[in-house]
Amino acid sequence: MVSLDEKQQKGRRKGFSSQEMKEMLSGYLYISPFFIIFAIIGLYPAIFSLILAFQKWNGMGEMEFVGLSNFKVILSDPLFWKSVYNTIILGLMGTAPQLVIGLILAFLLNLSYLRFKAFFRVTIFMPYITSMVAVALVFSVFFSNNETALVNYIIGLFGFDPVSWKTSEWGAKIAIATMVFWRWLGYNTIIYLAGMQSIPKELYEASKIDGASIFQQLRYITIPLLKPFILLTVFFSTVGAMQLFTEPTVFLGNTAFSRDEAMTVVMYLYRDAFRLSSFGTASAAAIVLLLFIVVASAFNMMLTKRLGNDRRET
Amino acid sequence: MKGDVGTKKWGIGRLGMYLFLTVISLFSLFPFYWMFVMSTRHSSAYNSIPPAMVPGDQLKENFQKVLDMIPFFQSMLNTLIVCLTVTIVVLLISSLAGFAFSKLKFPGKNILFFAILFTIIIPPQLGLIPQYLLVAKAGLLDNLFAAMVLFFLNPLGIFLMRQYVSESVPDELIEAARLDGCSIFRIYRSIVLPIILPAFATLGIIVFTSVWGEFLWQFTVLRDPESYTIQVALASLNNTHKVDFGMLLSGVFWATIPLLIVFLLFNKLFISSIAEGSVK
């Protein structure tokens, strides 16, 4: 077969043969559906959002250019900053434990002598199959404000007073972080497990001969070699956490947009747009959110990268 | 690797390990069991101390209450239509584009491919408002087509298909077919398609499960209960002041069961597909 470069050079010298033309046209034709759909429902809305962020508009009348005033409005709105704070705290509470425990679980599931492997893998992964709405509803009953709610009953056994999970600052956050943890733990475990299976077994055997303990193996072999996979999950989790919407909205039900304990940035922008018909400020919030996502994922990726390096050097 | 945890076969370390895995497994399973229990109990069971842990006799009654609240079967059907259509469209778009990016030669190929990958980082909320306005203007609110159209865009699908075609379809095979005078579409249909069918299963599972659980977009464009997908319908059950928990969890239980059964039957394929889709 003629290599790509040679063929392109030939094309440039002599013009394209009719067969090459056909191939080119087919190529563009086959990739065109994505680009056509993207232009309509991806690119155009993104650009329109950028424009809207500088307009005052309630969705019906004329748009009015207002410069940066939408950004001023949201950046001076305490509720916006509360939603940023909530999003970050919920992100940390929901994802950090999940990644650490997922790593430990994957390590155990990867041990060659572990029994009932298939059973553990299926049960731990099962929550991922339930929808976020279903999870939020089940947990909204676990964590209801009721004194007899299951979680209140359980903490009562340990001598704690019942908590108003849906209407208290930390109650709502703990409940939401728990459901995020429950649903995504298995998913991250499976990704780590896939990564661990690509680490050669000989490394563990050699380290055992050198007298390494299981924790040393985890620290000096597994974690450094798993770094690409850890970066991947950290990236997914960060982006997902910054976009948190379904869990708090469904968990809180009819009070979702009227209380601030669990309002996230996406809920804030949804409320601006679809409850208050303030499309300009909502679009401004969407753009600020985009910046946050970029900064947060860059920051977390840097942190994760460094973590791996430190471990390898010590 | 024998004896890594504790030196004895059933040393304390190994026992702890199984204990830990069992606790996590129970934690994962409990909500499933409990939603089943509650879907069979009268709401009053919820106030009992200690909490009800065994099934009751209200299975039918609770589900009847769900049917009184939401068009359950219609919503399930809507979800099924949305998921199947999106899956088929994504498989078609991705396999055609994956084939083109992997085997055809055309100027700008690499730039265009990276452009597709780049769209992954655009968060879906950025365009939410204009997308809604677009749908409203086209008169497609409450229309299932609106509920699916956003998910036709699947850059990851194109990426996966390109990988798969590159790895599993030999260039020689395509060259031979070309010499035999096969048209390019014929090559796609008769040579590439049969080889990449396993990848259809992988991508199909990923797309189907993710669209099944989709909420924000459908919550935004579907306002008429008859057009609800099951997730929007379920969420609406919790949107009243006083919620009947038995009814609520009955709805959740029956909406969760179908996909759960499919998952349990094909769990190996599910887990490997979702891992592969993320890791590639």
Interface residues (C-beta under 8 A of the other chain):
Chain A: M1 L4 K7 Q8 E20 K22 E23 M24 S26 G27 Y28 Y30 I31 P33 F34 F35 I37 F38 I40 I41 G42 Y44 P45 A46 F48 S49 L52 G59 I101 I104 L105 L108 L109 L111 S112 Y113 L114 F119 F120 R121 V122 T123 I124 F125 M126 P127 Y128 I129 T130 S131 M132 V133 A134 V135 A136 L137 V138 F139 S140 V141 F142 S144 N146 T148 L150 Y153 W182 L185 G186 Y187 I190 I191 L193 A194 G195 K201 Y204 E205 K208 I214 Q217 F229 L232 F236 V239 M242 Q243 F245 T246 T249 V250 G253 N254 V266 L269 Y270 A273 F274 F279 A282 S283 A286 I287 L289 L290 I293 V294
Chain B: M1 K2 D4 V5 G13 M17 F20 L21 I24 S25 F27 S28 L29 P31 F32 W34 M35 M38 Y46 N47 S48 I49 P50 P51 L92 I93 L96 A97 F99 A100 F101 L104 K105 F106 P107 K109 L112 I116 T119 I121 I122 P123 P124 Q125 L126 G127 L128 I129 P130 Q131 Y132 L133 L134 V149 L150 F152 L153 P155 I158 D171 E172 E175 I184 F185 Y188 T209 W212 G213 F215 L216 F219 T220 Q231 L234 A235 L237 N238 N239 T240 H241 V243 F245 L248 L249 G251 V252 A255 T256 L259 L260 F263 L264 N267 F270 I271 I274 A275 E276 S278 V279
